Amino acid sequence: MSPHSRRSRSKGQDPLHLVSAFAAQYRLVVGQEAVADKSNEKTAIPALLETLALKGCVVTLDAMGTDPKIAKAIRDRGADYVLAVKDNQKGLAESIRDFFQAFQDAPDKTPHQQCETVDKAHGRLEVRRCYVFDQLDGLDRPQRWPDLACFAVVESERTRSLRQAKPGEGGSYVEGKTSLKPSERPDRCKSCPAKAGHQPEPSVAWSRSDPDCEAYTGGL
């Protein structure tokens, strides 16, 4: 869900703060909810979710919506979630960073899935690598997140023209989804944030079944 403002200050009105739901596959805004005065997006997001038909969809939010209550509201409507994790969920963010650092020190010892995407446009080459893990006991209080199934980290490198590659923006993710037996679980790299058509935030929470559609929320 994406926050933005409308109304002209020249008319003496405060901007109208809206949260919008965007269907990524169809590039279409499918709903909006105004943020009440003296409130924030956390109160508007659940109200917006109530207006949407979400069964079988993936809902992604940036860090403003990373909250266990919002994750539960998404799951209650039959959808899965991808939530950005920043320091507003400090314990979770730190545990993901610590886990990934240990993984980098000995990658062959940690079961994971991995995929890579390469984008080339406007004189810039960007390579993204997505690493998906299901070692939930390495996270801070994973039981807070309904149907949590795995988490992921995205690294990116950007090269402009012939300049040396430099680190770009990356992200880390936790995934909550409908419970499946290991043999029934789809390849998570198919839905990796590196391929999902949204820009990753530094950390994320992720819930996914095997959707036919995707509802996009936030600056991911």
N, CA, C and O of each residue as an XYZ file, in Angstrom:
880
protein
N       0.842     -1.170      0.000
C       0.000      0.000      0.000
C       0.880      1.222      0.000
O       1.912      1.267      0.670
N       0.468      2.201     -0.749
C       1.331      3.340     -0.994
C       0.698      4.613     -0.438
O      -0.411      4.968     -0.837
N       1.385      5.311      0.481
C       0.842      6.562      0.998
C       1.143      7.716      0.066
O       2.237      7.784     -0.494
N       0.199      8.623     -0.112
C       0.462      9.854     -0.833
C      -0.553     10.899     -0.396
O      -1.503     10.579      0.318
N      -0.358     12.158     -0.823
C      -1.189     13.261     -0.371
C      -1.828     13.979     -1.544
O      -1.245     14.096     -2.622
N      -3.042     14.455     -1.305
C      -3.740     15.298     -2.266
C      -4.309     16.506     -1.537
O      -4.290     16.562     -0.308
N      -4.820     17.479     -2.304
C      -5.344     18.770     -1.885
C      -4.266     19.830     -2.040
O      -3.074     19.571     -1.878
N      -4.721     21.012     -2.355
C      -3.806     22.122     -2.596
C      -3.632     22.938     -1.324
O      -4.611     23.357     -0.706
N      -2.372     23.163     -0.935
C      -2.108     24.017      0.220
C      -2.498     25.466     -0.071
O      -2.799     26.223      0.852
N      -2.493     25.858     -1.359
C      -2.824     27.233     -1.702
C      -4.267     27.570     -1.349
O      -4.604     28.749     -1.234
N      -5.121     26.580     -1.176
C      -6.507     26.802     -0.802
C      -6.707     26.710      0.711
O      -7.836     26.697      1.201
N      -5.599     26.648      1.436
C      -5.688     26.636      2.886
C      -6.086     25.305      3.475
O      -6.497     25.243      4.634
N      -5.975     24.234      2.704
C      -6.329     22.907      3.192
C      -5.082     22.085      3.432
O      -4.112     22.169      2.678
N      -5.115     21.289      4.486
C      -4.027     20.346      4.695
C      -4.113     19.239      3.657
O      -5.209     18.901      3.211
N      -2.977     18.665      3.262
C      -3.011     17.572      2.284
C      -3.836     16.396      2.801
O      -3.813     16.079      3.990
N      -4.555     15.764      1.898
C      -5.297     14.551      2.234
C      -4.355     13.370      2.116
O      -3.877     13.056      1.026
N      -4.090     12.721      3.222
C      -3.146     11.598      3.256
C      -3.902     10.305      2.945
O      -4.803      9.907      3.683
N      -3.525      9.665      1.852
C      -4.209      8.453      1.402
C      -3.278      7.259      1.419
O      -2.070      7.390      1.221
N      -3.854      6.095      1.658
C      -3.150      4.824      1.452
C      -3.846      4.123      0.285
O      -5.065      3.954      0.288
N      -3.058      3.721     -0.706
C      -3.621      3.117     -1.910
C      -3.183      1.668     -2.050
O      -2.067      1.305     -1.678
N      -4.073      0.846     -2.590
C      -3.748     -0.544     -2.933
C      -3.591     -0.620     -4.444
O      -4.438     -0.137     -5.196
N      -2.496     -1.232     -4.877
C      -2.124     -1.271     -6.284
C      -1.985     -2.717     -6.733
O      -1.211     -3.475     -6.150
N      -2.731     -3.108     -7.768
C      -2.624     -4.460     -8.327
C      -1.440     -4.474     -9.283
O      -1.535     -3.969    -10.402
N      -0.317     -5.056     -8.841
C       0.933     -4.966     -9.588
C       0.829     -5.599    -10.969
O       1.367     -5.069    -11.941
N       0.133     -6.740    -11.057
C       0.066     -7.452    -12.331
C      -0.631     -6.619    -13.402
O      -0.276     -6.673    -14.580
N      -1.639     -5.839    -12.966
C      -2.440     -5.070    -13.919
C      -2.118     -3.581    -13.895
O      -2.713     -2.808    -14.646
N      -1.170     -3.165    -13.028
C      -0.767     -1.772    -12.917
C      -1.972     -0.875    -12.658
O      -2.167      0.131    -13.339
N      -2.777     -1.248    -11.670
C      -4.056     -0.591    -11.441
C      -4.272     -0.342     -9.954
O      -4.089     -1.248     -9.142
N      -4.661      0.876     -9.592
C      -5.060      1.169     -8.212
C      -6.450      0.599     -7.983
O      -7.388      0.932     -8.706
N      -6.585     -0.257     -6.983
C      -7.862     -0.947     -6.750
C      -8.575     -0.476     -5.488
O      -9.684     -0.932     -5.207
N      -7.969      0.418     -4.728
C      -8.632      0.917     -3.534
C      -7.810      1.991     -2.858
O      -6.587      2.031     -2.995
N      -8.493      2.870     -2.120
C      -7.821      3.917     -1.362
C      -8.548      4.133     -0.035
O      -9.757      3.924      0.071
N      -7.788      4.553      0.965
C      -8.350      4.852      2.275
C      -7.645      6.091      2.826
O      -6.416      6.155      2.840
N      -8.419      7.066      3.275
C      -7.841      8.271      3.857
C      -7.332      7.986      5.264
O      -7.973      7.268      6.032
N      -6.185      8.547      5.595
C      -5.637      8.434      6.939
C      -6.286      9.515      7.799
O      -6.255     10.695      7.448
N      -6.863      9.120      8.905
C      -7.558     10.065      9.773
C      -6.582     11.066     10.381
O      -5.400     10.766     10.550
N      -7.083     12.255     10.707
C      -6.254     13.257     11.375
C      -5.692     12.684     12.670
O      -6.366     11.933     13.374
N      -4.468     13.043     12.970
C      -3.767     12.612     14.186
C      -3.647     11.083     14.245
O      -3.582     10.499     15.326
N      -3.619     10.451     13.077
C      -3.450      9.000     12.996
C      -2.318      8.707     12.017
O      -1.571      9.609     11.638
N      -2.190      7.446     11.611
C      -1.144      7.080     10.667
C      -1.620      5.911      9.808
O      -2.759      5.457      9.923
N      -0.719      5.433      8.944
C      -1.089      4.389      7.989
C      -1.508      3.089      8.662
O      -2.270      2.315      8.084
N      -1.024      2.839      9.868
C      -1.344      1.571     10.534
C      -2.829      1.429     10.824
O      -3.340      0.312     10.915
N      -3.524      2.546     10.970
C      -4.969      2.462     11.186
C      -5.727      2.410      9.869
O      -6.811      1.829      9.799
N      -5.164      3.015      8.817
C      -5.843      3.040      7.524
C      -5.700      1.722      6.769
O      -6.607      1.329      6.035
N      -4.584      1.045      6.939
C      -4.339     -0.190      6.181
C      -5.390     -1.264      6.487
O      -5.956     -1.818      5.545
N      -5.684     -1.591      7.764
C      -6.711     -2.608      8.014
C      -8.072     -2.236      7.425
O      -8.789     -3.102      6.925
N      -8.431     -0.946      7.482
C      -9.704     -0.515      6.909
C      -9.709     -0.723      5.396
O     -10.721     -1.143      4.836
N      -8.601     -0.438      4.736
C      -8.507     -0.650      3.297
C      -8.559     -2.135      2.951
O      -9.193     -2.524      1.971
N      -7.898     -2.958      3.747
C      -7.909     -4.401      3.494
C      -9.329     -4.954      3.513
O      -9.655     -5.861      2.748
N     -10.169     -4.412      4.383
C     -11.548     -4.886      4.505
C     -12.346     -4.667      3.227
O     -13.349     -5.345      3.003
N     -11.920     -3.739      2.394
C     -12.675     -3.414      1.175
C     -12.226     -4.224     -0.033
O     -12.831     -4.122     -1.101
N     -11.187     -5.016      0.113
C     -10.579     -5.692     -1.037
C     -10.859     -7.189     -1.022
O     -10.888     -7.814      0.037
N     -11.063     -7.754     -2.201
C     -11.171     -9.209     -2.359
C      -9.757     -9.750     -2.518
O      -9.159     -9.625     -3.587
N      -9.224    -10.346     -1.470
C      -7.802    -10.687     -1.436
C      -7.515    -12.189     -1.459
O      -6.349    -12.579     -1.511
N      -8.526    -13.029     -1.423
C      -8.279    -14.459     -1.337
C      -7.382    -14.920     -2.486
O      -7.670    -14.663     -3.655
N      -6.287    -15.607     -2.134
C      -5.361    -16.121     -3.127
C      -4.359    -15.123     -3.640
O      -3.579    -15.440     -4.537
N      -4.359    -13.904     -3.085
C      -3.433    -12.870     -3.539
C      -2.234    -12.749     -2.605
O      -2.231    -13.299     -1.503
N      -1.226    -12.028     -3.056
C      -0.075    -11.676     -2.238
C      -0.147    -10.178     -1.973
O      -0.206     -9.379     -2.908
N      -0.141     -9.802     -0.713
C      -0.155     -8.395     -0.327
C       1.240     -8.022      0.151
O       1.766     -8.646      1.072
N       1.843     -7.013     -0.464
C       3.163     -6.558     -0.037
C       3.052     -5.153      0.524
O       2.326     -4.313     -0.008
N       3.779     -4.909      1.601
C       3.805     -3.594      2.235
C       5.232     -3.225      2.587
O       6.079     -4.089      2.812
N       5.486     -1.915      2.630
C       6.789     -1.497      3.127
C       6.739     -1.441      4.648
O       5.777     -1.904      5.260
N       7.771     -0.876      5.252
C       7.940     -0.997      6.693
C       6.806     -0.369      7.494
O       6.579     -0.762      8.639
N       6.091      0.595      6.925
C       5.008      1.238      7.677
C       3.924      0.234      8.058
O       3.223      0.425      9.052
N       3.783     -0.842      7.266
C       2.739     -1.823      7.533
C       3.234     -3.106      8.154
O       2.480     -4.072      8.267
N       4.490     -3.129      8.558
C       5.047     -4.347      9.133
C       4.658     -4.441     10.599
O       5.345     -3.926     11.481
N       3.547     -5.106     10.833
C       2.976     -5.220     12.169
C       2.240     -6.558     12.251
O       1.521     -6.915     11.318
N       2.401     -7.300     13.340
C       1.738     -8.602     13.436
C       0.220     -8.530     13.268
O      -0.379     -9.446     12.705
N      -0.406     -7.461     13.745
C      -1.863     -7.337     13.613
C      -2.274     -7.171     12.160
O      -3.293     -7.713     11.732
N      -1.482     -6.419     11.398
C      -1.775     -6.252      9.974
C      -1.531     -7.561      9.236
O      -2.300     -7.925      8.346
N      -0.469     -8.270      9.598
C      -0.210     -9.577      8.983
C      -1.384    -10.527      9.228
O      -1.787    -11.263      8.327
N      -1.929    -10.513     10.437
C      -3.080    -11.376     10.755
C      -4.307    -10.955      9.947
O      -5.057    -11.806      9.468
N      -4.513     -9.648      9.794
C      -5.656     -9.176      9.010
C      -5.560     -9.657      7.562
O      -6.572     -9.995      6.947
N      -4.357     -9.685      7.027
C      -4.152    -10.170      5.659
C      -4.451    -11.660      5.573
O      -5.140    -12.108      4.657
N      -3.933    -12.424      6.528
C      -4.162    -13.874      6.520
C      -5.635    -14.197      6.730
O      -6.151    -15.149      6.145
N      -6.322    -13.401      7.570
C      -7.743    -13.634      7.824
C      -8.585    -13.442      6.568
O      -9.690    -13.977      6.473
N      -8.075    -12.690      5.615
C      -8.791    -12.460      4.369
C      -8.338    -13.410      3.264
O      -8.656    -13.214      2.091
N      -7.586    -14.447      3.658
C      -7.204    -15.486      2.709
C      -6.065    -15.124      1.798
O      -5.865    -15.773      0.771
N      -5.305    -14.090      2.150
C      -4.173    -13.667      1.332
C      -2.863    -13.974      2.041
O      -2.849    -14.320      3.222
N      -1.779    -13.847      1.319
C      -0.438    -13.985      1.861
C       0.216    -12.605      1.887
O      -0.273    -11.669      1.255
N       1.323    -12.484      2.619
C       1.916    -11.156      2.788
C       3.416    -11.165      2.565
O       4.100    -12.162      2.801
N       3.908    -10.018      2.100
C       5.332     -9.708      2.019
C       5.517     -8.358      2.687
O       5.040     -7.341      2.183
N       6.204     -8.341      3.814
C       6.298     -7.131      4.627
C       7.745     -6.697      4.801
O       8.597     -7.502      5.179
N       8.021     -5.443      4.529
C       9.368     -4.908      4.704
C       9.698     -4.788      6.184
O       8.868     -4.334      6.972
N      10.886     -5.188      6.559
C      11.320     -5.115      7.955
C      12.453     -4.112      8.076
O      13.535     -4.304      7.520
N      12.191     -3.052      8.804
C      13.236     -2.087      9.137
C      13.342     -2.013     10.655
O      12.888     -2.909     11.366
N      13.943     -0.940     11.136
C      14.188     -0.860     12.576
C      12.952     -0.494     13.378
O      13.039     -0.363     14.599
N      11.786     -0.321     12.724
C      10.561     -0.227     13.509
C      10.209     -1.598     14.097
O       9.413     -1.691     15.032
N      10.803     -2.656     13.546
C      10.776     -4.003     14.134
C      12.239     -4.363     14.407
O      12.810     -5.240     13.758
N      12.818     -3.681     15.360
C      14.267     -3.717     15.545
C      14.800     -5.114     15.816
O      15.799     -5.526     15.226
N      14.130     -5.851     16.718
C      14.619     -7.189     17.039
C      14.611     -8.106     15.835
O      15.563     -8.854     15.614
N      13.546     -8.055     15.056
C      13.451     -8.873     13.857
C      14.507     -8.483     12.840
O      15.168     -9.346     12.262
N      14.669     -7.171     12.619
C      15.663     -6.701     11.645
C      17.074     -7.129     12.047
O      17.853     -7.582     11.209
N      17.391     -6.983     13.314
C      18.736     -7.348     13.776
C      18.972     -8.848     13.657
O      20.069     -9.278     13.301
N      17.943     -9.653     13.954
C      18.128    -11.108     13.872
C      18.335    -11.548     12.428
O      19.097    -12.481     12.175
N      17.677    -10.902     11.487
C      17.889    -11.237     10.077
C      19.305    -10.854      9.652
O      19.989    -11.629      8.983
N      19.736     -9.665     10.040
C      21.099     -9.248      9.688
C      22.136    -10.191     10.274
O      23.091    -10.564      9.594
N      21.954    -10.582     11.544
C      22.916    -11.483     12.189
C      22.921    -12.845     11.502
O      23.984    -13.421     11.274
N      21.740    -13.360     11.171
C      21.657    -14.652     10.503
C      22.359    -14.598      9.153
O      23.115    -15.508      8.811
N      22.120    -13.550      8.389
C      22.699    -13.472      7.048
C      24.213    -13.304      7.113
O      24.926    -13.822      6.254
N      24.708    -12.594      8.108
C      26.151    -12.473      8.264
C      26.778    -13.843      8.526
O      27.816    -14.172      7.953
N      26.150    -14.639      9.390
C      26.650    -15.983      9.657
C      26.574    -16.849      8.400
O      27.474    -17.648      8.138
N      25.512    -16.694      7.631
C      25.368    -17.437      6.373
C      26.501    -17.085      5.413
O      27.075    -17.977      4.789
N      26.830    -15.812      5.286
C      27.891    -15.395      4.371
C      29.242    -15.966      4.770
O      30.099    -16.199      3.917
N      29.434    -16.192      6.071
C      30.705    -16.757      6.537
C      30.840    -18.240      6.162
O      31.953    -18.736      5.984
N      29.699    -18.949      6.042
C      29.734    -20.380      5.715
C      28.486    -20.748      4.917
O      27.624    -21.460      5.433
N      28.366    -20.282      3.670
C      27.124    -20.486      2.908
C      26.811    -21.947      2.615
O      25.640    -22.306      2.487
N      27.821    -22.792      2.508
C      27.570    -24.198      2.179
C      26.955    -24.971      3.343
O      26.468    -26.086      3.155
N      26.974    -24.401      4.525
C      26.473    -25.105      5.704
C      25.019    -24.741      6.036
O      24.440    -25.294      6.972
N      24.435    -23.818      5.276
C      23.078    -23.353      5.579
C      22.149    -23.657      4.416
O      22.326    -23.094      3.336
N      21.154    -24.539      4.605
C      20.193    -24.809      3.520
C      19.475    -23.522      3.102
O      19.050    -22.733      3.946
N      19.351    -23.328      1.799
C      18.693    -22.126      1.299
C      18.364    -22.303     -0.175
O      18.880    -23.200     -0.842
N      17.496    -21.431     -0.666
C      17.260    -21.315     -2.090
C      17.816    -19.985     -2.553
O      17.869    -19.023     -1.787
N      18.235    -19.935     -3.817
C      18.884    -18.727     -4.317
C      18.492    -18.498     -5.766
O      18.377    -19.446     -6.543
N      18.286    -17.237     -6.127
C      18.053    -16.900     -7.528
C      18.684    -15.544     -7.806
O      19.068    -14.822     -6.886
N      18.785    -15.213     -9.079
C      19.438    -13.974     -9.497
C      18.700    -13.375    -10.673
O      18.267    -14.099    -11.570
N      18.552    -12.063    -10.680
C      17.981    -11.358    -11.821
C      18.966    -10.296    -12.282
O      19.740     -9.762    -11.487
N      18.929     -9.995    -13.576
C      19.803     -8.975    -14.160
C      18.929     -8.012    -14.951
O      18.191     -8.431    -15.842
N      19.008     -6.726    -14.631
C      18.271     -5.687    -15.345
C      19.262     -4.699    -15.941
O      20.203     -4.256    -15.282
N      19.026     -4.366    -17.207
C      19.902     -3.416    -17.892
C      19.041     -2.364    -18.559
O      18.250     -2.672    -19.450
N      19.195     -1.105    -18.123
C      18.409     -0.018    -18.697
C      19.046      1.310    -18.323
O      19.664      1.444    -17.267
N      18.884      2.296    -19.212
C      19.328      3.666    -18.966
C      20.808      3.729    -18.578
O      21.188      4.498    -17.694
N      21.633      2.929    -19.234
C      23.054      2.947    -18.962
C      23.449      2.349    -17.634
O      24.564      2.565    -17.159
N      22.533      1.586    -17.021
C      22.817      1.004    -15.707
C      22.540     -0.490    -15.732
O      21.519     -0.935    -16.257
N      23.446     -1.251    -15.169
C      23.275     -2.691    -15.016
C      23.066     -2.994    -13.542
O      23.883     -2.610    -12.705
N      21.969     -3.686    -13.219
C      21.692     -4.044    -11.827
C      21.515     -5.546    -11.707
O      20.704     -6.150    -12.409
N      22.277     -6.131    -10.817
C      22.195     -7.561    -10.530
C      21.654     -7.727     -9.119
O      22.193     -7.169     -8.164
N      20.571     -8.510     -9.001
C      19.983     -8.782     -7.689
C      20.071    -10.265     -7.387
O      19.802    -11.109     -8.242
N      20.451    -10.566     -6.163
C      20.525    -11.952     -5.714
C      19.617    -12.107     -4.505
O      19.697    -11.343     -3.543
N      18.751    -13.111     -4.575
C      17.786    -13.356     -3.512
C      18.116    -14.682     -2.834
O      18.285    -15.702     -3.502
N      18.207    -14.663     -1.508
C      18.494    -15.847     -0.715
C      17.297    -16.093      0.201
O      16.888    -15.201      0.944
N      16.739    -17.299      0.148
C      15.537    -17.632      0.910
C      15.875    -18.707      1.946
O      16.518    -19.708      1.630
N      15.433    -18.486      3.183
C      15.733    -19.396      4.294
C      14.446    -19.749      5.033
O      13.490    -18.974      5.046
N      14.437    -20.927      5.644
C      13.290    -21.288      6.478
C      13.699    -21.657      7.903
O      12.951    -22.333      8.610
N      14.886    -21.214      8.323
C      15.357    -21.462      9.690
C      14.751    -20.414     10.622
O      15.433    -19.487     11.058
N      13.470    -20.573     10.920
C      12.745    -19.548     11.671
C      13.238    -19.404     13.099
O      13.043    -18.355     13.713
N      13.875    -20.437     13.643
C      14.371    -20.339     15.013
C      15.516    -19.329     15.120
O      15.926    -18.972     16.225
N      16.032    -18.867     13.979
C      17.072    -17.846     13.997
C      16.523    -16.433     14.070
O      17.292    -15.476     14.158
N      15.191    -16.284     14.036
C      14.567    -14.960     14.062
C      14.121    -14.577     15.467
O      13.927    -15.433     16.330
N      13.966    -13.299     15.676
C      13.456    -12.794     16.941
C      11.945    -12.985     17.009
O      11.213    -12.413     16.201
N      11.473    -13.782     17.962
C      10.050    -14.023     18.217
C       9.238    -14.293     16.943
O       8.290    -13.562     16.657
N       9.592    -15.318     16.184
C       8.884    -15.598     14.930
C       7.417    -15.945     15.128
O       6.619    -15.814     14.200
N       7.051    -16.389     16.333
C       5.668    -16.766     16.586
C       4.709    -15.580     16.517
O       3.495    -15.775     16.462
N       5.229    -14.367     16.521
C       4.372    -13.191     16.429
C       3.746    -13.047     15.041
O       2.732    -12.366     14.884
N       4.346    -13.685     14.040
C       3.931    -13.483     12.660
C       3.114    -14.691     12.195
O       3.656    -15.794     12.117
N       1.829    -14.514     11.886
C       0.954    -15.656     11.566
C       1.405    -16.405     10.319
O       1.696    -15.803      9.285
N       1.458    -17.746     10.437
C       1.792    -18.627      9.321
C       3.153    -18.322      8.710
O       3.363    -18.531      7.515
N       4.070    -17.831      9.526
C       5.401    -17.510      9.015
C       6.073    -18.771      8.492
O       6.140    -19.784      9.188
N       6.569    -18.701      7.262
C       7.150    -19.889      6.643
C       8.636    -19.727      6.334
O       9.379    -20.704      6.427
N       9.094    -18.535      5.972
C      10.507    -18.355      5.653
C      10.835    -16.874      5.604
O       9.950    -16.027      5.720
N      12.099    -16.574      5.433
C      12.527    -15.198      5.256
C      13.575    -15.163      4.153
O      14.170    -16.184      3.807
N      13.788    -13.977      3.610
C      14.696    -13.848      2.466
C      15.512    -12.577      2.592
O      15.117    -11.622      3.262
N      16.652    -12.588      1.935
C      17.519    -11.418      1.864
C      17.840    -11.170      0.399
O      18.155    -12.101     -0.343
N      17.759     -9.914     -0.013
C      18.091     -9.531     -1.382
C      19.307     -8.616     -1.349
O      19.335     -7.627     -0.617
N      20.309     -8.956     -2.149
C      21.465     -8.090     -2.351
C      21.411     -7.563     -3.773
O      20.920     -8.244     -4.674
N      21.915     -6.354     -3.979
C      21.957     -5.831     -5.346
C      23.270     -5.117     -5.599
O      23.862     -4.518     -4.701
N      23.714     -5.197     -6.864
C      24.898     -4.484     -7.328
C      24.506     -3.659     -8.536
O      23.790     -4.138     -9.415
N      24.971     -2.422     -8.585
C      24.658     -1.554     -9.704
C      25.942     -1.084    -10.373
O      26.904     -0.706     -9.704
N      25.944     -1.112    -11.687
C      27.069     -0.643    -12.466
C      26.569      0.390    -13.461
O      25.624      0.126    -14.205
N      27.184      1.547    -13.485
C      26.842      2.580    -14.461
C      27.949      2.664    -15.501
O      29.114      2.875    -15.163
N      27.579      2.497    -16.772
C      28.534      2.544    -17.887
C      29.688      1.597    -17.596
O      29.465      0.406    -17.375
N      30.923      2.105    -17.591
C      32.092      1.253    -17.367
C      32.635      1.406    -15.954
O      33.743      0.959    -15.657
N      31.852      2.041    -15.080
C      32.323      2.205    -13.711
C      32.302      0.890    -12.961
O      31.630     -0.063    -13.355
N      33.048      0.858    -11.880
C      33.107     -0.346    -11.055
C      31.761     -0.591    -10.390
O      31.065      0.350    -10.007
N      31.404     -1.853    -10.258
C      30.140     -2.203     -9.599
C      30.151     -1.718     -8.159
O      31.149     -1.851     -7.451
N      29.018     -1.150     -7.735
C      28.873     -0.670     -6.374
C      27.671     -1.322     -5.728
O      26.702     -1.644     -6.416
N      27.711     -1.527     -4.408
C      26.530     -2.092     -3.743
C      25.325     -1.191     -3.939
O      25.436      0.034     -3.894
N      24.177     -1.807     -4.156
C      22.941     -1.044     -4.292
C      22.046     -1.275     -3.104
O      22.486     -1.761     -2.063
N      20.784     -0.924     -3.263
C      19.829     -1.170     -2.196
C      19.498     -2.653     -2.145
O      19.406     -3.313     -3.179
N      19.324     -3.158     -0.965
C      18.975     -4.564     -0.823
C      17.803     -4.719      0.106
O      17.147     -3.740      0.464
N      17.540     -5.932      0.494
C      16.428     -6.146      1.398
C      16.514     -7.490      2.067
O      17.189     -8.396      1.577
N      15.831     -7.624      3.189
C      15.669     -8.917      3.818
C      14.201     -9.115      4.132
O      13.477     -8.153      4.387
N      13.763    -10.362      4.113
C      12.342    -10.666      4.091
C      12.016    -11.859      4.986
O      12.823    -12.777      5.131
N      10.807    -11.836      5.594
C      10.292    -13.036      6.240
C       8.976    -13.392      5.589
O       8.189    -12.501      5.266
N       8.718    -14.660      5.389
C       7.552    -15.105      4.626
C       6.613    -15.904      5.504
O       7.009    -16.895      6.117
N       5.368    -15.468      5.561
C       4.320    -16.229      6.222
C       3.346    -16.710      5.174
O       2.961    -15.938      4.296
N       2.941    -17.949      5.239
C       2.108    -18.493      4.174
C       1.266    -19.638      4.695
O       1.461    -20.120      5.811
N       0.333    -20.062      3.874
C      -0.476    -21.223      4.199
C       0.432    -22.419      4.455
O       1.359    -22.677      3.688
N       0.165    -23.142      5.528
C       1.024    -24.273      5.890
C       0.976    -25.356      4.821
O      -0.099    -25.759      4.377
N       2.133    -25.815      4.421
C       2.259    -26.881      3.431
C       3.311    -27.875      3.902
O       4.255    -27.510      4.603
N       3.144    -29.110      3.519
C       4.184    -30.086      3.769
C       5.387    -29.726      2.906
O       5.218    -29.138      1.838
N       6.619    -30.069      3.352
C       7.800    -29.709      2.569
C       7.718    -30.162      1.114
O       8.159    -29.439      0.220
N       7.167    -31.338      0.863
C       7.115    -31.844     -0.512
C       6.122    -31.078     -1.364
O       6.181    -31.148     -2.592
N       5.190    -30.332     -0.722
C       4.166    -29.617     -1.465
C       4.511    -28.153     -1.654
O       3.822    -27.449     -2.391
N       5.553    -27.686     -1.011
C       5.856    -26.268     -1.070
C       6.399    -25.897     -2.449
O       7.285    -26.575     -2.969
N       5.866    -24.813     -3.050
C       6.378    -24.375     -4.347
C       7.779    -23.813     -4.216
O       8.227    -23.487     -3.116
N       8.471    -23.700     -5.341
C       9.804    -23.114     -5.369
C       9.691    -21.651     -4.977
O       9.124    -20.853     -5.723
N      10.224    -21.288     -3.812
C      10.064    -19.922     -3.331
C      10.817    -18.922     -4.187
O      10.465    -17.742     -4.211
N      11.865    -19.379     -4.902
C      12.594    -18.437     -5.728
C      11.727    -17.898     -6.858
O      12.018    -16.831     -7.399
N      10.652    -18.625     -7.230
C       9.770    -18.120     -8.269
C       9.080    -16.845     -7.835
O       8.698    -16.028     -8.673
N       8.914    -16.665     -6.523
C       8.251    -15.471     -6.010
C       9.219    -14.581     -5.238
O       8.800    -13.741     -4.441
N      10.501    -14.769     -5.475
C      11.514    -14.000     -4.763
C      11.326    -12.506     -5.016
O      10.999    -12.112     -6.135
N      11.528    -11.664     -3.994
C      11.405    -10.225     -4.198
C      12.304     -9.678     -5.294
O      12.007     -8.627     -5.862
N      13.406    -10.374     -5.605
C      14.264     -9.909     -6.693
C      13.566     -9.982     -8.036
O      13.958     -9.289     -8.974
N      12.512    -10.833     -8.147
C      11.788    -10.995     -9.390
C      10.399    -10.389     -9.357
O       9.694    -10.396    -10.366
N       9.999     -9.865     -8.211
C       8.588     -9.549     -8.005
C       8.124     -8.236     -8.585
O       6.945     -7.906     -8.462
N       9.005     -7.466     -9.216
C       8.580     -6.234     -9.831
C       8.448     -5.073     -8.873
O       7.899     -4.033     -9.236
N       8.946     -5.229     -7.643
C       8.930     -4.124     -6.698
C      10.316     -3.950     -6.123
O      11.093     -4.903     -6.060
N      10.631     -2.736     -5.704
C      11.936     -2.442     -5.138
C      11.982     -2.898     -3.694
O      11.104     -2.526     -2.915
N      12.969     -3.686     -3.305
C      13.015     -4.202     -1.934
C      13.391     -3.149     -0.920
O      14.213     -2.272     -1.187
N      12.784     -3.244      0.245
C      13.183     -2.450      1.397
C      14.235     -3.251      2.160
O      14.411     -4.442      1.901
N      14.944     -2.603      3.110
C      16.001     -3.317      3.811
C      15.573     -4.604      4.487
O      16.417     -5.489      4.631
N      14.347     -4.779      4.909
C      13.902     -6.058      5.444
C      12.417     -6.247      5.187
O      11.671     -5.276      5.062
N      11.984     -7.525      5.106
C      10.585     -7.759      4.756
C      10.000     -9.015      5.377
O      10.728     -9.972      5.641
N       8.664     -9.025      5.620
C       7.963    -10.232      6.064
C       7.071    -10.714      4.936
O       6.436     -9.887      4.282
N       6.992    -11.999      4.678
C       6.450    -12.499      3.432
C       5.502    -13.663      3.657
O       5.891    -14.668      4.253
N       4.262    -13.544      3.191
C       3.303    -14.636      3.253
C       2.803    -14.950      1.865
O       2.406    -14.041      1.136
N       2.812    -16.219      1.477
C       2.448    -16.556      0.103
C       1.874    -17.964      0.024
O       2.409    -18.883      0.644
N       0.783    -18.147     -0.734
C       0.276    -19.483     -1.048
C       0.757    -19.836     -2.446
O       1.915    -20.224     -2.601
N      -0.057    -19.723     -3.442
C       0.377    -19.890     -4.819
C      -0.586    -19.072     -5.662
O      -1.385    -19.637     -6.409
N      -0.522    -17.733     -5.555
C      -1.601    -16.881     -5.989
C      -1.701    -16.729     -7.489
O      -0.730    -16.929     -8.218
N      -2.900    -16.371     -7.942
C      -3.128    -16.034     -9.335
C      -3.063    -14.522     -9.524
O      -3.018    -14.048    -10.659
N      -3.056    -13.763     -8.440
C      -2.995    -12.312     -8.546
C      -2.137    -11.763     -7.422
O      -1.759    -12.476     -6.493
N      -1.844    -10.493     -7.532
C      -0.980     -9.881     -6.528
C      -1.498     -8.486     -6.217
O      -1.698     -7.678     -7.124
N      -1.715     -8.201     -4.940
C      -2.101     -6.855     -4.520
C      -0.885     -6.202     -3.923
O      -0.274     -6.751     -3.006
N      -0.515     -5.024     -4.430
C       0.725     -4.372     -4.049
C       0.443     -3.220     -3.102
O      -0.458     -2.417     -3.347
N       1.206     -3.133     -2.025
C       1.056     -2.021     -1.103
C       2.418     -1.517     -0.714
O       3.269     -2.284     -0.265
N       2.627     -0.240     -0.882
C       3.839      0.346     -0.355
C       4.916      0.563     -1.375
O       4.727      0.332     -2.569
N       6.069      1.017     -0.881
C       7.166      1.371     -1.769
C       8.118      0.231     -1.991
O       9.329      0.450     -2.002
N       7.641     -0.955     -2.167
C       8.513     -2.091     -2.396
C       8.810     -2.237     -3.867
O       9.537     -3.149     -4.262
